Amino acid sequence: MNNLEMRKIPQTEQILNDPRASVWNEKISRQLTAAAVRSAVDHCREGIKNGESFDEDALYSNISILCTRLYNRRIRPVINASGVILHTNMGRSPIEQEVWDACEDINTGYSSLELSLKTGKRGKRNGLVPFFINTLTGAESCAVVNNNAAAVHLLLNTFAAGKEVIVSRGEQVQIGGGFRIPEILELSGARLVEVGTTNITTVDDYLNAVTEDTAMILKVHRSNFAIRGFTSEPSVRELSEVLPDDIILAVDQGSGVLNEKLKGEDRVRTLITDGADIVTFSGDKVLGGPQAGVLAGRREMIIKLDKNPLIRTMRPGKTIYSLLETSLLQRLNSPNAWSRHAEVIDSCEAVKDKCRKLKRGISAEKYKLISDKICIGGGSTPDQFFESWSIEIISEHLKAQMIIDLLRQAETPIIGTIRGDSAAINPAVFTDDELKYVKSVLKDLEEKL
Ligand SMILES: *Cc1c(COP(=O)(O)O)cnc(C)c1O
């Protein structure tokens, strides 16, 4: 009897050619659809072994469930309603549309990425990027790699392999997943010399630790936490004034702040003027560009970095270079502005307006305007919050986390946040279209609340 039922299961090939399965080819490839089909068929066989009869609809619906689950794992656009403007899990800074458009031809066609149009021979792979960075930061020269973690690794490997690097105990940081200063140091072949305490490190702590093996003092920006209360550390200027000339003073600045809008963040330019020999930062934090790591500083040092074979393993391609060049041009032409996204910290009233628009036409009892605070995130100004407004979602039936989960499962996932005991939506970075869409999702959600 079982055998009879088993024979009813169509051949894999036949299932794959059925439109109910083949619709997935285009979305997840024929290979992955085939894997889902085999898994659904196995499940079907198990069922029959256990005495069930063959159910064609159940088979195809299982295939569809498996394929949908896979399809949903692709990288998808989401709506950032979290109140964290540059969220590493959401791709940090979005590339602005004009920047993206300006780079289209370079990326979809051939380009002069590493070709000298003057000589027709191999040229330098960086266009105007170094000129722009030097102009923006006051550095003599710079190098670009794929991200800031790579920049720090390259820096340490080039100048401190087999030597000592002095780092304050207050700066032994871990930034996001997997970037730990002590580990990067070890990987680079450098020896870590810890000085000071978590809250206090003095100039003398640094100076007393200097030996003939010391290559560098590395200062690391505390990107994702703050130390408050009884704290003190020497400034870059204080250190540079007393440090022997042959010891490199390097700063992992991280966020790439270029103007004075962010109080309490050291601008890259200030660090260089104050005597840092080299400063590293990310391209996709407040700079608003693509993921990249920049090393800006003294010319002789950049020449040495360029000669380290390791740099070849961190070399960005045309996508990064073209986007970075265009983003930097934009920053140069509006020195007080940032990317549209970082600017929302200045626009508390505009965010309130967005909240009001969102609320219009949906339940006033369930969606409440609340004053809120947002932060830049992505490893900048850890201690700074900016006044803003959000919509609090009030529910009798659903816990806050369940509402957050439901919003995340929307057609275009909405990434909300929890405020107190409630789910909340911060619309600071919403576009008009996103606002309309979120409103429609909230409207549909109303009856479940
Ligand atoms: C963000 C950050 C990093 C890591 O930068 P990536 O570009 O993500 O590699 C390293 N150091 C500091 C201080 C940072 O803020």
Ligand as a Chemical Component Dictionary entry (heavy atoms), coordinates in Angstrom:
data_LIG
# 
_chem_comp.id                   LIG 
_chem_comp.type                 NON-POLYMER 
_chem_comp.pdbx_formal_charge   0 
_chem_comp.three_letter_code    LIG 
# 
loop_
_chem_comp_atom.comp_id 
_chem_comp_atom.atom_id 
_chem_comp_atom.alt_atom_id 
_chem_comp_atom.type_symbol 
_chem_comp_atom.charge 
_chem_comp_atom.model_Cartn_x 
_chem_comp_atom.model_Cartn_y 
_chem_comp_atom.model_Cartn_z 
_chem_comp_atom.pdbx_ordinal 
LIG C1 C1 C 0 33.858 51.929 13.463 1  
LIG C2 C2 C 0 35.195 51.853 14.042 2  
LIG C3 C3 C 0 36.091 50.849 13.647 3  
LIG C4 C4 C 0 35.727 49.804 12.640 4  
LIG O1 O1 O 0 35.560 50.395 11.382 5  
LIG P1 P1 P 0 35.037 49.539 10.126 6  
LIG O2 O2 O 0 35.008 50.539 9.008  7  
LIG O3 O3 O 0 33.707 49.003 10.506 8  
LIG O4 O4 O 0 36.021 48.453 9.894  9  
LIG C5 C5 C 0 37.343 50.848 14.220 10 
LIG N1 N1 N 0 37.707 51.760 15.141 11 
LIG C6 C6 C 0 36.874 52.739 15.546 12 
LIG C7 C7 C 0 37.322 53.722 16.574 13 
LIG C8 C8 C 0 35.587 52.822 15.013 14 
LIG O5 O5 O 0 34.754 53.783 15.400 15 
# 
loop_
_chem_comp_bond.comp_id 
_chem_comp_bond.atom_id_1 
_chem_comp_bond.atom_id_2 
_chem_comp_bond.value_order 
_chem_comp_bond.pdbx_ordinal 
LIG C1 C2 SING 1  
LIG C2 C3 SING 2  
LIG C2 C8 DOUB 3  
LIG C3 C4 SING 4  
LIG C3 C5 DOUB 5  
LIG C4 O1 SING 6  
LIG O1 P1 SING 7  
LIG P1 O2 DOUB 8  
LIG P1 O3 SING 9  
LIG P1 O4 SING 10 
LIG C5 N1 SING 11 
LIG N1 C6 DOUB 12 
LIG C6 C7 SING 13 
LIG C6 C8 SING 14 
LIG C8 O5 SING 15 
# 
